[in-house]
């Protein structure tokens, strides 16, 4: 009889918290051996805002977010952040 721990894979290292979150959203931690040392990511301070979007745009954002397995506000934050970082390069 084989040991269950022998069948587990080693969890990978991640460069960003987004990569970490995306990986664990798609995988079950019980399938992996976890390392004793883990990277620590500091979450940036966030400020809440309100934004009005046309209903079709919001529906499209929500559908894309659901297909990606994240919340629509998280997806909006990612899109805005990426767009702004491209403009400053």
C-alpha positions as CSV (number, residue, x, y, z in Angstrom):
1,X,0.0,0.0,0.0
2,X,1.5,3.4,-1.0
3,X,1.7,6.3,1.3
4,X,-0.7,9.2,0.4
5,X,2.1,11.7,1.0
6,X,4.1,10.0,-1.8
7,X,1.4,11.0,-4.3
8,X,1.4,14.7,-3.4
9,X,3.2,17.2,-5.5
10,X,5.3,20.1,-4.1
11,X,3.5,23.4,-4.2
12,X,5.3,25.9,-6.6
13,X,6.8,29.3,-5.7
14,X,5.0,32.4,-6.8
15,X,6.3,35.9,-7.8
16,X,3.1,37.8,-7.1
17,X,0.1,37.5,-4.9
18,X,-2.0,37.4,-8.0
19,X,-0.2,34.3,-9.2
20,X,-0.6,32.7,-5.8
21,X,-4.3,33.4,-5.7
22,X,-4.9,32.2,-9.3
23,X,-3.1,29.0,-8.6
24,X,-5.0,28.1,-5.4
25,X,-8.3,29.1,-6.9
26,X,-7.7,26.4,-9.4
27,X,-6.1,23.7,-7.2
28,X,-6.9,21.9,-4.0
29,X,-4.2,22.3,-1.2
30,X,-4.8,18.7,-0.1
31,X,-3.1,17.6,-3.4
32,X,0.2,19.3,-2.5
33,X,2.8,19.2,0.2
34,X,3.2,22.7,1.5
35,X,6.6,24.3,2.2
36,X,7.7,25.3,5.7
37,X,8.7,28.7,4.5
38,X,6.2,30.9,2.6
39,X,6.6,34.2,0.9
40,X,4.7,37.0,2.5
41,X,2.9,39.5,0.3
42,X,1.7,42.8,1.6
43,X,-1.7,43.8,0.4
44,X,-1.8,47.4,-0.9
45,X,-4.0,49.8,0.9
46,X,-7.2,50.1,-1.0
47,X,-9.7,52.9,-1.1
48,X,-13.3,52.4,-1.9
49,X,-14.8,54.3,-4.8
50,X,-18.1,54.3,-6.6
51,X,-18.4,54.1,-10.4
52,X,-21.4,54.1,-12.6
53,X,-21.3,51.8,-15.7
54,X,-23.8,51.1,-18.4
55,X,-25.8,47.9,-17.6
56,X,-24.4,46.1,-20.7
57,X,-20.8,46.9,-19.7
58,X,-21.4,45.8,-16.1
59,X,-23.0,42.5,-17.4
60,X,-20.0,41.9,-19.7
61,X,-17.6,42.6,-16.8
62,X,-19.4,40.2,-14.5
63,X,-19.5,37.5,-17.1
64,X,-15.8,37.8,-17.8
65,X,-15.0,37.8,-14.1
66,X,-17.2,34.7,-13.5
67,X,-15.4,32.9,-16.3
68,X,-12.1,33.9,-14.8
69,X,-13.2,32.7,-11.3
70,X,-12.8,36.1,-9.7
71,X,-15.1,38.9,-8.5
72,X,-16.1,41.6,-10.9
73,X,-14.7,44.4,-8.7
74,X,-11.3,42.5,-8.6
75,X,-11.3,42.2,-12.3
76,X,-12.1,45.9,-12.7
77,X,-9.2,46.7,-10.4
78,X,-6.9,44.4,-12.4
79,X,-8.0,46.0,-15.7
80,X,-7.5,49.6,-14.5
81,X,-4.1,48.8,-12.9
82,X,-2.8,47.1,-16.1
83,X,-4.1,49.9,-18.3
84,X,-2.4,52.6,-16.1
85,X,0.9,50.7,-15.9
86,X,1.0,50.4,-19.7
87,X,0.4,54.1,-20.0
88,X,3.4,54.9,-17.7
89,X,5.8,52.7,-19.6
